[in-house]
């Protein structure tokens, strides 16, 4: 079996009973990881899973890679179509030689996806964005991280590395901008890893830890579907898809995966501590009807508002209160057509923006 950079035996050795484990509800299971069961990140809703499978089936039917018994030999991450804009552009993990760093690239791809989602959706603090700008983390408007530094420093060799070794090194040592070290494609294996760490690079990694904290936990295979958008299965990796030339592959429903993967928990340590209020559909609709500013009831504009009952529709409100009581915001011709069949939050979300950060 050809190995693409996953050392499965090392992964088994590196695993620890102290590793956090996620249950079927996406929460840390109690009693695991020294009792730290309440861990959560700023973008848990878009977090995927970093895992492994066999690369690749030679049987492709209607663009779908069929099940193979080739063995587990390659790190991949889950792919969700609606988040496509936040994934990296995709890069092949080889030059003259294969760099055998699929595990590092898997975790870096997932970190970039989450951080770029947070950046584009206003979830990063001004302090952290300033840090990323100062140290040139941005390339063409997106956060782009080094693969070579964590690959080498976590101990990647010609047989690859374990999942645990790479993500533990990243947690301990931080993230590094791609701009520090060229990743040109015409390199041998020895050239790719043949650099010495500089003190100022180490300092940047240490500084990154004062802004971005990265934790991780294990997700067992039975709990994978939500991390793939409940679609079986699309994955993102570091080899070009022979079907359409991108880095996303559609695998058969019975494709064989490793028995678990890792979910990342990312937090911005410079963000303000944000108190959460719960606000109901009824409260928002009453405020709209009375032309009230919701900030009168929830005055701190930097607080998160948790929307209760998100499937409550305008139609439900109209049936209960009568169409004539609908607020003026819904008399706009753009909205009128959709009066009875659009979920209310899809219309008033823009109205709420500027008043609250919503989640």
Order of alpha helices (4+ residues) and beta strands (2+ residues): alpha-beta-beta-beta-beta-beta-alpha-alpha-beta-beta-alpha-alpha-alpha-alpha-beta-beta-beta-beta-beta-alpha-beta-alpha-alpha-alpha-beta
